[in-house]
Amino acid sequence: MSFWRAARRILCVRLDNMGDVLMTTPAMRALRQCGDGRHLTLLTSSSAAKLAPHLNMVDDVWAFDAPWVKHPVASSVDTDLATIERLRAGRFDAAVIFTVYSQSPLPAAMMCRLAGIPLRLAHCRENPYALLTDRIAETEPHNGTRHEVQRQLALVRSVGALASDERLGFDVLRRDRLTVAERLAAGRAHRTTGRWLVIHPGATAPSRRWPAERFAEAGAQLARDFDGIAVTGGQDEQPLVATVCARIGKKALPLAGALSLGELAALIERADLLVANNTGPVHIAAALGTPVVDLYALTNPQHRPWQVPHRVLNVDVPCRNCYRSECAQPGHPCLTGVSPDAVVAAARQLVPAGASKYLPPVVLPGPLPQGLQTTHAPDPTPNTSHVIPQTLTRSR
């Protein structure tokens, strides 16, 4: 461990999605804070590299779409070799390879070894022999699963990096706050003050999508509770967003393809509540303290909202934890079993009439509405689902 204490230039490898990187921010922060003068570089996918301006615990972000991770376009052999040479030129003292338990760290470990990085740490199921200098033997999922944040904190703790702050990290930029304020003010019949709801009805994997018409119905019912409802999505999700907005009516503000990542975060920060599928904006909301109603497909158990008031909605099914991008069951029962009324009830428990995240805390009464179901992994987050915390914004 003395070698790790002496390490100054550390490579953090997290090659999958934006949400996975956000759930790794507490571990990277611990690495940064446990040694003087440390410099952290994050090697991640090109999609997750968009987080670069918003991660204050790392100094550099490098993009690499690894061929052993699912991406729209696979890297070429030339790109792989160039990445190894770039890592060699970085003269890193150590590399920490962050993975979910279904991923092998060994391809990344090989790259780091070829790049001459002397210390290499990861969770690993197989015997890595010389590919890793330090490892935690993989026990998931056979001996239970942890939240992704807990998993990565345990990894860095094994080399002496203790976390003083386990919250997710995301810095909202002042210019993005100003842009979002202008967009809300410019929307017809909208205003920047008052209570705002954000609905994000899309998700990259079809298995994680609650039906659009149900988002629309829930939004229509919640329109009476909010001064405005912003419906967000990517450029290719304009028809989906239009469907939801048409049912909500005049309080809806369609923003498909209209926001940068930073602006989306500023909008979520401004909102009193996010209603979404299990996707990246949920983890942005968790980082920013915005309560979440999460339509959580039972594909995998370890990515629920972290340390933020939330409701996780699904229906238990025998095929839970299937890890599929496409649902193989007729009717997608783990999600379609959730009604719009259940979403509305969960939203009203998290943000009662008259409450706002900009007001003092409000204690909510009562248990979950009948029919709400949480995932089967133990919930490591504090029991704050019945509290709306005061949230203070800051300028940068």
C-alpha positions in Angstrom: 0.0 0.0 0.0 3.0 2.3 0.5 3.5 2.3 -3.3 -0.1 3.5 -3.7 0.4 6.3 -1.2 3.3 7.5 -3.2 1.4 7.5 -6.5 0.8 11.0 -7.9 -0.4 10.5 -11.5 -3.4 8.2 -11.5 -5.4 6.9 -14.4 -9.1 6.2 -13.7 -10.5 3.8 -16.3 -14.3 3.8 -16.6 -15.2 2.9 -20.2 -19.0 2.6 -20.2 -21.8 5.1 -19.9 -22.3 8.6 -18.4 -24.4 7.3 -15.5 -21.6 4.8 -14.6 -19.1 7.6 -14.6 -21.3 9.7 -12.3 -21.6 6.8 -9.9 -17.8 6.5 -9.8 -17.3 10.1 -8.8 -17.2 9.5 -5.1 -14.4 6.9 -5.6 -12.4 9.2 -7.8 -12.8 12.0 -5.3 -11.5 9.7 -2.6 -8.4 8.9 -4.8 -7.9 12.6 -5.3 -8.1 13.6 -1.7 -6.0 10.8 -0.1 -2.7 12.1 -1.5 -1.0 15.5 -1.8 -0.5 16.8 -5.3 -2.4 14.1 -7.1 -3.3 14.4 -10.7 -6.2 12.3 -12.0 -6.9 11.5 -15.6 -10.2 9.8 -16.6 -10.2 7.4 -19.6 -13.8 6.9 -20.6 -16.1 6.5 -23.6 -16.7 9.4 -26.0 -20.3 9.8 -24.8 -19.3 10.0 -21.1 -16.4 12.3 -21.9 -19.0 15.1 -22.3 -18.9 15.2 -18.5 -15.4 16.7 -18.6 -16.4 20.3 -17.7 -18.5 19.1 -14.7 -16.1 16.8 -12.9 -13.9 18.7 -10.5 -12.2 15.7 -9.0 -10.3 14.9 -12.2 -7.8 17.0 -14.1 -8.1 15.5 -17.6 -10.7 13.4 -19.5 -9.6 11.3 -22.4 -12.1 9.6 -24.7 -11.7 6.0 -25.9 -14.4 3.7 -27.2 -13.0 0.4 -26.2 -13.8 -2.6 -28.5 -14.8 -4.8 -25.5 -17.5 -2.3 -24.4 -20.8 -1.7 -26.4 -20.6 1.5 -28.4 -22.3 2.7 -31.6 -19.0 2.5 -33.5 -16.1 0.2 -32.5 -12.6 1.6 -32.3 -10.0 0.5 -34.9 -6.8 -1.3 -34.2 -4.9 1.9 -35.0 -6.9 3.7 -32.4 -6.3 1.0 -29.8 -2.5 1.2 -30.4 -2.6 5.0 -30.3 -4.4 5.0 -27.0 -1.7 2.7 -25.5 1.0 5.1 -26.7 -0.9 8.0 -25.2 -1.1 6.2 -21.9 2.6 5.5 -22.1 3.3 9.2 -22.7 1.1 10.1 -19.7 3.7 8.5 -17.4 1.1 7.3 -14.9 2.1 5.9 -11.5 -1.1 3.8 -11.1 -4.3 2.8 -12.9 -7.7 2.0 -11.2 -10.0 0.1 -13.5 -13.7 0.5 -12.6 -16.1 -2.1 -13.9 -19.6 -3.5 -13.2 -19.4 -7.1 -12.1 -20.5 -8.4 -15.5 -17.4 -6.8 -17.1 -13.9 -8.1 -17.2 -11.1 -5.6 -16.3 -8.4 -7.6 -18.1 -8.5 -6.0 -21.5 -8.0 -2.6 -19.9 -5.4 -4.1 -17.6 -3.5 -5.4 -20.6 -3.5 -1.9 -22.1 -2.2 -0.3 -18.9 0.5 -3.0 -18.6 1.6 -2.4 -22.2 1.7 1.4 -21.4 4.1 0.7 -18.6 1.8 1.7 -15.7 3.3 0.0 -12.7 0.3 -0.3 -10.4 -3.0 -1.7 -11.7 -6.1 -2.2 -9.5 -9.5 -3.7 -10.3 -12.2 -6.1 -9.2 -11.5 -9.4 -11.0 -13.2 -12.8 -11.1 -10.3 -14.7 -12.8 -6.7 -15.0 -11.6 -5.1 -12.0 -13.4 -1.6 -13.1 -12.8 0.7 -10.2 -13.9 -2.0 -8.1 -15.5 -3.1 -6.7 -12.1 -0.8 -5.8 -9.3 -3.7 -5.4 -6.9 -7.2 -6.8 -7.0 -10.4 -7.5 -5.1 -11.7 -10.9 -5.8 -15.1 -10.7 -7.6 -18.0 -12.0 -5.4 -21.0 -10.4 -7.2 -23.7 -11.4 -7.9 -23.4 -14.8 -6.2 -22.8 -13.3 -2.8 -25.2 -10.4 -3.2 -24.8 -7.1 -5.1 -24.0 -3.6 -3.9 -24.9 -0.3 -5.3 -22.4 0.8 -7.9 -21.2 3.6 -5.7 -20.4 1.2 -2.8 -18.6 -1.2 -5.2 -16.2 1.5 -6.4 -15.7 3.0 -3.0 -14.7 -0.5 -1.7 -12.2 -0.8 -4.6 -10.3 2.4 -3.8 -10.6 1.8 -0.1 -8.5 -1.4 -0.6 -5.5 0.9 -1.5 -6.1 3.4 1.3 -8.4 5.9 -0.4 -11.1 6.7 2.1 -14.1 8.8 1.1 -15.0 11.9 3.2 -17.9 12.6 0.9 -19.9 9.8 -0.8 -22.2 12.1 -2.8 -22.2 12.0 -6.6 -20.3 14.9 -8.2 -21.5 17.2 -11.0 -20.6 20.9 -11.2 -23.3 23.0 -12.9 -21.8 26.0 -14.7 -23.1 29.5 -14.3 -23.5 30.0 -18.0 -25.7 26.9 -18.2 -27.9 28.2 -15.4 -28.3 31.5 -17.3 -29.2 29.8 -20.6 -31.8 27.6 -18.9 -33.4 30.6 -17.2 -33.7 32.3 -20.6 -35.2 29.2 -22.2 -37.8 28.9 -19.4 -38.7 32.5 -19.6 -39.0 32.4 -23.4 -41.4 29.5 -23.4 -45.0 30.6 -24.2 -47.0 30.9 -21.0 -44.0 29.8 -18.9 -42.0 31.5 -16.2 -38.7 30.8 -14.4 -40.3 31.1 -11.0 -42.7 28.6 -9.4 -42.7 24.8 -9.4 -41.1 22.9 -12.3 -41.3 19.2 -13.2 -38.9 17.6 -15.6 -40.0 14.5 -17.5 -37.4 12.5 -19.4 -39.2 9.7 -21.2 -36.4 8.2 -23.2 -33.6 5.7 -22.5 -30.9 4.2 -24.7 -32.0 0.6 -24.1 -35.6 -0.4 -25.0 -35.8 -2.6 -22.0 -35.6 0.5 -19.8 -38.4 2.5 -21.4 -41.8 3.0 -19.7 -44.4 3.6 -22.5 -44.6 7.1 -23.8 -48.4 7.3 -23.5 -48.0 6.6 -19.7 -45.5 9.4 -19.3 -48.0 11.6 -21.1 -50.9 10.6 -18.9 -48.9 11.0 -15.7 -47.7 14.4 -16.9 -51.2 15.5 -17.7 -52.3 14.6 -14.2 -49.3 16.3 -12.6 -49.8 19.5 -14.6 -52.2 20.8 -12.0 -49.4 20.5 -9.4 -46.7 22.4 -11.3 -46.3 25.8 -13.0 -44.4 24.2 -15.9 -43.3 20.8 -17.1 -40.2 20.5 -19.2 -40.0 17.4 -21.3 -36.4 16.5 -22.4 -34.7 14.1 -24.7 -32.2 13.8 -27.5 -32.6 15.1 -31.1 -33.8 11.7 -32.2 -36.5 11.6 -29.5 -38.5 14.6 -30.8 -41.5 12.4 -31.7 -41.5 10.9 -28.2 -41.3 14.3 -26.5 -44.0 15.7 -28.8 -46.3 12.8 -27.8 -45.9 13.5 -24.1 -46.2 17.3 -24.5 -49.4 17.0 -26.6 -51.2 15.2 -23.8 -49.9 17.6 -21.1 -51.1 20.7 -22.9 -50.1 24.3 -22.5 -47.8 23.8 -19.4 -45.5 21.6 -21.4 -42.2 22.8 -22.7 -40.7 20.5 -25.4 -36.9 20.4 -25.2 -35.8 17.5 -27.3 -32.4 18.1 -28.8 -32.5 21.7 -27.4 -30.1 21.3 -24.4 -26.4 20.6 -24.0 -25.5 18.2 -21.2 -24.7 21.2 -18.9 -28.0 22.9 -19.7 -29.9 19.7 -19.0 -28.2 19.5 -15.6 -29.0 23.1 -14.9 -32.6 22.4 -15.7 -32.7 19.4 -13.5 -31.1 21.4 -10.7 -33.8 24.0 -11.1 -36.6 21.5 -11.1 -38.5 20.4 -8.0 -38.8 16.8 -9.3 -37.6 14.5 -12.1 -39.7 11.7 -13.5 -37.6 9.4 -15.7 -36.6 6.0 -16.8 -33.5 4.5 -15.3 -31.0 6.5 -17.3 -28.3 9.2 -17.0 -30.5 12.2 -15.9 -31.5 10.2 -12.8 -27.9 10.2 -11.7 -27.5 13.9 -12.5 -30.6 14.5 -10.3 -29.0 12.5 -7.5 -25.8 14.6 -7.8 -27.8 17.8 -7.6 -30.3 16.9 -4.9 -33.4 16.9 -7.1 -36.0 14.2 -6.0 -36.6 11.5 -8.5 -39.5 9.2 -9.5 -37.5 6.4 -11.3 -39.3 4.0 -13.6 -36.8 1.3 -13.0 -36.8 -1.8 -15.2 -35.6 -4.9 -13.4 -32.7 -5.4 -15.8 -30.0 -5.0 -13.1 -30.2 -4.0 -9.4 -27.3 -1.8 -8.6 -28.0 1.6 -10.3 -30.8 3.1 -8.3 -30.8 6.8 -7.3 -28.1 7.5 -4.7 -28.5 9.6 -1.6 -31.5 11.7 -2.9 -35.2 11.5 -2.0 -36.7 9.0 -4.5 -39.3 6.5 -5.4 -38.2 3.4 -7.5 -41.2 2.0 -9.4 -41.5 -1.4 -11.0 -43.4 -4.7 -10.6 -41.6 -7.9 -9.5 -41.2 -10.5 -12.2 -39.5 -13.9 -12.3 -37.0 -12.7 -15.0 -35.6 -9.9 -12.9 -31.9 -9.1 -13.2 -31.9 -10.2 -16.8 -29.3 -7.7 -18.0 -31.0 -7.4 -21.4 -31.2 -4.4 -23.6 -34.3 -5.8 -25.3 -37.1 -7.2 -23.1 -37.8 -10.9 -24.0 -41.1 -11.1 -22.1 -44.4 -10.2 -23.9 -45.7 -6.9 -22.7 -42.6 -5.9 -20.8 -44.3 -6.6 -17.4 -41.8 -5.2 -14.9 -42.5 -1.7 -16.3 -46.0 -1.9 -17.9 -47.3 -3.1 -14.5 -46.7 0.4 -13.2 -49.7 2.7 -13.8 -49.7 6.4 -14.4 -51.6 6.8 -11.1 -48.8 5.1 -9.2 -46.3 7.6 -10.7 -48.6 10.5 -9.8 -48.9 9.2 -6.2 -45.2 8.8 -5.9 -44.6 12.3 -7.2 -47.0 13.8 -4.8 -45.4 12.0 -1.9 -42.0 13.4 -2.8 -43.2 16.9 -3.6 -46.5 17.6 -1.8 -48.8 20.5 -3.0 -47.2 23.8 -2.1 -43.7 22.3 -1.4 -40.6 23.2 -3.3 -36.9 22.3 -3.1 -36.2 26.0 -2.5 -38.3 25.9 0.7 -37.5 24.5 4.2 -37.7 20.7 4.6 -41.2 19.1 4.6 -41.7 15.8 6.3 -44.0 13.6 4.3 -46.4 11.2 6.0 -47.3 7.6 5.3 -45.9 4.6 3.5 -45.5 4.0 -0.2 -48.7 3.9 -2.2 -50.1 0.4 -2.8 -48.5 -1.4 -5.7 -45.1 0.4 -5.6 -42.2 -2.0 -5.8 -38.5 -1.5 -5.3 -35.7 -3.5 -6.7 -34.3 -6.5 -4.8 -30.8 -5.2 -4.1 -30.4 -3.8 -0.5 -30.9 0.0 -0.6 -27.7 1.7 0.7 -29.1 5.2 0.6 -30.2 7.0 3.7 -33.9 6.7 4.5 -34.7 10.1 3.1 -37.5 9.2 0.7 -39.9 11.0 2.9 -38.0 14.3 3.2 -37.7 17.2 0.8 -34.3 18.8 1.6 -33.4 22.4 1.2 -31.2 22.9 -1.8 -29.0 25.9 -2.2 -27.7 26.9 -5.6 -24.3 28.4 -6.2 -22.7 30.4 -8.9 -19.5 29.6 -10.7 
